[in-house]
Amino acid sequence: MEPENRLSRRQILRGTAAGAGIALASGLPFAGTASADAAVIGEYDVVVVGAGAAGMTAALTAARRGLSCVVLEKAAKFGGSAARSGAGIWIPCNPVLAEAGVRDTPEQAARYLAAVVGPSIPASRQQAFLANGPAMLSFVMANSPLRFRWLEGYSDYYPELPGGMPDGRSIEPDQLDGNVLGAELANLNPPYLATPAGMVVFSADYKWLALAAVNPKGTAVAAACLARGTAAALAGQKPLTMGQSLAAGLRAGLQRAGVPVWLNTPLTDLVIENGKVTGVTVAAGVVKARRGVIVGSGGFEHNAAMRAEYQRQPIGTQWTVGARSNTGDGILAGKRAGAALDLMDDAWWGPAIPLPGEPYFCLAERTLPGGLMVDGAGKRFVNEAAPYSDVVHTMYDRNPTSPTIPAWLVVDQHYRNRYLFRDVAPLLPLPDEWYTAGAVKKAWTVEALGTAIGVPPQALRATVNRFNGQALSGVDSDFRRGVSAYDHYYTDPYVLPNSCLAALWEPPFYAFKIVPGDLGTKGGMRTDARARVLRADGSVIPGLYAAGNASAAVMGPSYAGAGSTIGPAMTFGYVAANDLAQARES
């Protein structure tokens, strides 16, 4: 039996001897057809490209539907961006919500999704997501060790729209013991931010950990996280939560189903025979797919040329927190095969601080009371607590006429005394390297801070004064911060009359550079309600399916709630595999 995590030496030698390895290593494309000299190094009913949430869900579904399957992963680790994430999952009417007593209906969910997405996404795709999401989740729980928890109180991003829910529809993975994977745990892609040593932390805990110095519930949540960590250590467990739990749980499901995962195996191209996709090429040769290929290889956030071609400037690869292996390989292969591409100008945006080493995707910090964002003129330009994708859309929309890239998040020492900032505890100094990198500036007056960040000092002073007056009244008449229930998720409930707003008054003052970051791109191959890849004329490319960020998002240019990336990715991976299984039955 060949190792699951890589091609065997025998396979590689056989492929090279046949000439395929030399051609591929030199960069010569297959141009969508199989070379007569390419060695066939494997043959399965289904070939899945990418071992992230979409790909592993697809492979698990295919295997449990009786199809032979292999997963080809470009990186040396499995899990992709999902493993790095908080792993929120947005799926209305799912069984986890029902068990938690959350009242939702398909009609309510459909109204909300239609209001969020608008007419840009066909109703059939929206319906396919809503109809299959709950079944997908039940299937995953029945065929893997994964269990899930409701992210109680994490509002839908637009709860005031028809069908929106202020208490939210998002769920997250429950704690998982990494020992379930055995030696394969070493191949799990690490998280974007490591959990504090000795603690077991869920996504739902972070809003309270940020408040641990000033809020009794925050202190209690911190103690609970530590207690979980202690209990896991005493039991000899390797506790995983968030994206680590999700990726590990799906991988464990694949182990049980006997699905091999070949790491270090990037897709080079698709194989097309008689107009149908029949496999993929890799460095060692061809992996044939009797039924079809499901591409779940992620977006193109780390492909500078693609970002420059399709997206607004300024842009690059240095502001994303997506997996480094996401360079659009699957999307480009699909394009060569004739796929239409949609939403290529968009991403799962969020304000980010360009810290040395890796950007920091800024959630709670820009929402907590006592901070405001300003543009290059020293003026506020957005509701800082708005959904993160909306904030970046506003930055790009305004930047050509009123520079907002970079923008600046301005806070005072009172704010720093109260709240966790990234992983820096209240009262502790910010790391010197943040200042050296220009990611943060500090000054003892608002005017001096304005000079330090290159905005008119008196304009910044006027902005802060106006903001302070609004904070005292509790009404942001300029940008309505605090009107939406969503605005209050990452805030301080002890601040009144508006938990989103507090005055800046205590020196020194700080300004954090804000750039348009992202969790990954959201444009890719156009697909239908069955996850089949479409040409520009609407016709189907036989044998080719796509899910996750390799496909154009069902969310269109918007974002329904926490987990709008992973929820649809897993759902359409499930849909694709079921479609292939049904084709076999027919």
Secondary structure as the mmCIF struct_conf table of DSSP 4:
data_model
#
loop_
_struct_conf.conf_type_id
_struct_conf.id
_struct_conf.beg_label_comp_id
_struct_conf.beg_label_asym_id
_struct_conf.beg_label_seq_id
_struct_conf.end_label_comp_id
_struct_conf.end_label_asym_id
_struct_conf.end_label_seq_id
TURN_TY1_P TURN_TY1_P1 GLU A 4 ASN A 5
BEND BEND1 ARG A 6 ARG A 6
HELX_RH_AL_P HELX_RH_AL_P1 ARG A 9 ALA A 17
TURN_TY1_P TURN_TY1_P2 ALA A 18 GLY A 19
HELX_RH_AL_P HELX_RH_AL_P2 ALA A 20 ALA A 25
TURN_TY1_P TURN_TY1_P3 SER A 26 GLY A 27
TURN_TY1_P TURN_TY1_P4 ALA A 31 GLY A 32
STRN STRN1 THR A 33 THR A 33
TURN_TY1_P TURN_TY1_P5 ALA A 36 ASP A 37
STRN STRN2 VAL A 40 VAL A 49
BEND BEND2 GLY A 52 GLY A 52
HELX_RH_AL_P HELX_RH_AL_P3 ALA A 53 ARG A 64
TURN_TY1_P TURN_TY1_P6 ARG A 65 GLY A 66
STRN STRN3 CYS A 69 LEU A 72
BEND BEND3 LYS A 74 LYS A 77
STRN STRN4 PHE A 78 PHE A 78
HELX_RH_AL_P HELX_RH_AL_P4 GLY A 80 ARG A 84
BEND BEND4 SER A 85 SER A 85
STRN STRN5 ILE A 89 TRP A 90
TURN_TY1_P TURN_TY1_P7 PRO A 92 CYS A 93
HELX_RH_AL_P HELX_RH_AL_P5 PRO A 95 GLU A 99
TURN_TY1_P TURN_TY1_P8 ALA A 100 GLY A 101
HELX_RH_AL_P HELX_RH_AL_P6 PRO A 106 VAL A 117
HELX_RH_3T_P HELX_RH_3T_P1 GLY A 118 SER A 120
BEND BEND5 ILE A 121 ILE A 121
HELX_RH_AL_P HELX_RH_AL_P7 ALA A 123 ASN A 143
BEND BEND6 SER A 144 PRO A 145
STRN STRN6 PHE A 148 TRP A 150
TURN_TY1_P TURN_TY1_P9 GLU A 152 GLY A 153
BEND BEND7 TYR A 157 TYR A 158
TURN_TY1_P TURN_TY1_P10 PRO A 159 GLU A 160
BEND BEND8 LEU A 161 LEU A 161
TURN_TY1_P TURN_TY1_P11 PRO A 162 GLY A 163
TURN_TY1_P TURN_TY1_P12 PRO A 166 ASP A 167
STRN STRN7 SER A 170 PRO A 173
HELX_LH_PP_P HELX_LH_PP_P1 ASP A 174 GLN A 175
STRN STRN8 LEU A 176 ASP A 177
HELX_RH_3T_P HELX_RH_3T_P2 GLY A 178 ASN A 187
STRN STRN9 LEU A 188 LEU A 188
HELX_LH_PP_P HELX_LH_PP_P2 ASN A 189 PRO A 191
BEND BEND9 TYR A 192 LEU A 193
HELX_LH_PP_P HELX_LH_PP_P3 ALA A 194 PRO A 196
TURN_TY1_P TURN_TY1_P13 ALA A 197 GLY A 198
HELX_RH_AL_P HELX_RH_AL_P8 SER A 203 LEU A 209
TURN_TY1_P TURN_TY1_P14 ALA A 210 VAL A 214
HELX_RH_AL_P HELX_RH_AL_P9 PRO A 216 LEU A 234
TURN_TY1_P TURN_TY1_P15 ALA A 235 GLY A 236
STRN STRN10 PRO A 239 LEU A 240
HELX_RH_AL_P HELX_RH_AL_P10 MET A 242 ALA A 257
TURN_TY1_P TURN_TY1_P16 GLY A 258 GLY A 258
STRN STRN11 VAL A 261 TRP A 262
BEND BEND10 LEU A 263 ASN A 264
STRN STRN12 ASP A 269 GLU A 273
TURN_TY1_P TURN_TY1_P17 ASN A 274 GLY A 275
STRN STRN13 LYS A 276 VAL A 282
TURN_TY1_P TURN_TY1_P18 ALA A 283 ALA A 284
STRN STRN14 GLY A 285 VAL A 295
TURN_TY1_P TURN_TY1_P19 GLU A 301 HIS A 302
HELX_RH_AL_P HELX_RH_AL_P11 ALA A 304 TYR A 310
BEND BEND11 GLN A 311 GLN A 311
HELX_LH_PP_P HELX_LH_PP_P4 ARG A 312 ARG A 312
BEND BEND12 GLN A 313 PRO A 314
BEND BEND13 THR A 317 TRP A 319
STRN STRN15 THR A 320 THR A 320
BEND BEND14 GLY A 322 GLY A 322
TURN_TY1_P TURN_TY1_P20 ARG A 324 SER A 325
BEND BEND15 THR A 327 GLY A 328
HELX_RH_AL_P HELX_RH_AL_P12 ASP A 329 ARG A 336
TURN_TY1_P TURN_TY1_P21 ALA A 337 GLY A 338
STRN STRN16 LEU A 341 ASP A 342
TURN_TY1_P TURN_TY1_P22 MET A 344 ASP A 345
STRN STRN17 ALA A 347 ILE A 353
BEND BEND16 PRO A 356 GLU A 358
STRN STRN18 TYR A 360 PHE A 361
BEND BEND17 LEU A 363 LEU A 363
HELX_RH_AL_P HELX_RH_AL_P13 ALA A 364 THR A 367
BEND BEND18 LEU A 368 LEU A 368
TURN_TY1_P TURN_TY1_P23 PRO A 369 GLY A 370
STRN STRN19 GLY A 371 VAL A 374
TURN_TY1_P TURN_TY1_P24 GLY A 376 ALA A 377
BEND BEND19 GLY A 378 GLY A 378
BEND BEND20 VAL A 382 VAL A 382
TURN_TY1_P TURN_TY1_P25 GLU A 384 ALA A 385
BEND BEND21 ALA A 386 ALA A 386
HELX_RH_AL_P HELX_RH_AL_P14 TYR A 388 ARG A 398
TURN_TY1_P TURN_TY1_P26 ASN A 399 THR A 401
BEND BEND22 SER A 402 SER A 402
BEND BEND23 ILE A 405 PRO A 406
STRN STRN20 ALA A 407 ASP A 412
HELX_RH_AL_P HELX_RH_AL_P15 GLN A 413 ARG A 418
BEND BEND24 TYR A 419 TYR A 419
STRN STRN21 PHE A 421 PHE A 421
TURN_TY1_P TURN_TY1_P27 ARG A 422 ASP A 423
STRN STRN22 VAL A 424 VAL A 424
HELX_LH_PP_P HELX_LH_PP_P5 ALA A 425 ALA A 425
TURN_TY1_P TURN_TY1_P28 PRO A 426 LEU A 427
BEND BEND25 LEU A 428 LEU A 428
HELX_LH_PP_P HELX_LH_PP_P6 PRO A 429 PRO A 431
HELX_RH_AL_P HELX_RH_AL_P16 ASP A 432 THR A 436
TURN_TY1_P TURN_TY1_P29 ALA A 437 GLY A 438
BEND BEND26 ALA A 439 ALA A 439
STRN STRN23 VAL A 440 ALA A 443
BEND BEND27 TRP A 444 THR A 445
HELX_RH_AL_P HELX_RH_AL_P17 VAL A 446 ILE A 453
TURN_TY1_P TURN_TY1_P30 GLY A 454 GLY A 454
BEND BEND28 VAL A 455 VAL A 455
HELX_RH_AL_P HELX_RH_AL_P18 PRO A 457 SER A 473
TURN_TY1_P TURN_TY1_P31 GLY A 474 GLY A 474
TURN_TY1_P TURN_TY1_P32 SER A 477 PHE A 479
TURN_TY1_P TURN_TY1_P33 ARG A 481 GLY A 482
BEND BEND29 VAL A 483 SER A 484
HELX_RH_3T_P HELX_RH_3T_P3 ALA A 485 HIS A 488
TURN_TY1_P TURN_TY1_P34 TYR A 489 TYR A 490
BEND BEND30 THR A 491 THR A 491
TURN_TY1_P TURN_TY1_P35 PRO A 493 TYR A 494
BEND BEND31 VAL A 495 VAL A 495
BEND BEND32 PRO A 497 PRO A 497
TURN_TY1_P TURN_TY1_P36 SER A 499 CYS A 500
BEND BEND33 GLU A 506 PRO A 508
STRN STRN24 PHE A 509 THR A 521
STRN STRN25 GLY A 524 MET A 525
STRN STRN26 THR A 527 THR A 527
TURN_TY1_P TURN_TY1_P37 ALA A 529 ARG A 530
STRN STRN27 ARG A 532 LEU A 534
TURN_TY1_P TURN_TY1_P38 ALA A 536 ASP A 537
BEND BEND34 GLY A 538 GLY A 538
STRN STRN28 VAL A 540 ALA A 546
HELX_RH_3T_P HELX_RH_3T_P4 GLY A 548 ALA A 550
STRN STRN29 SER A 551 SER A 551
TURN_TY1_P TURN_TY1_P39 VAL A 554 PRO A 557
BEND BEND35 SER A 558 SER A 558
BEND BEND36 GLY A 561 GLY A 561
TURN_TY1_P TURN_TY1_P40 ALA A 562 THR A 565
HELX_RH_AL_P HELX_RH_AL_P19 ILE A 566 GLU A 585
#
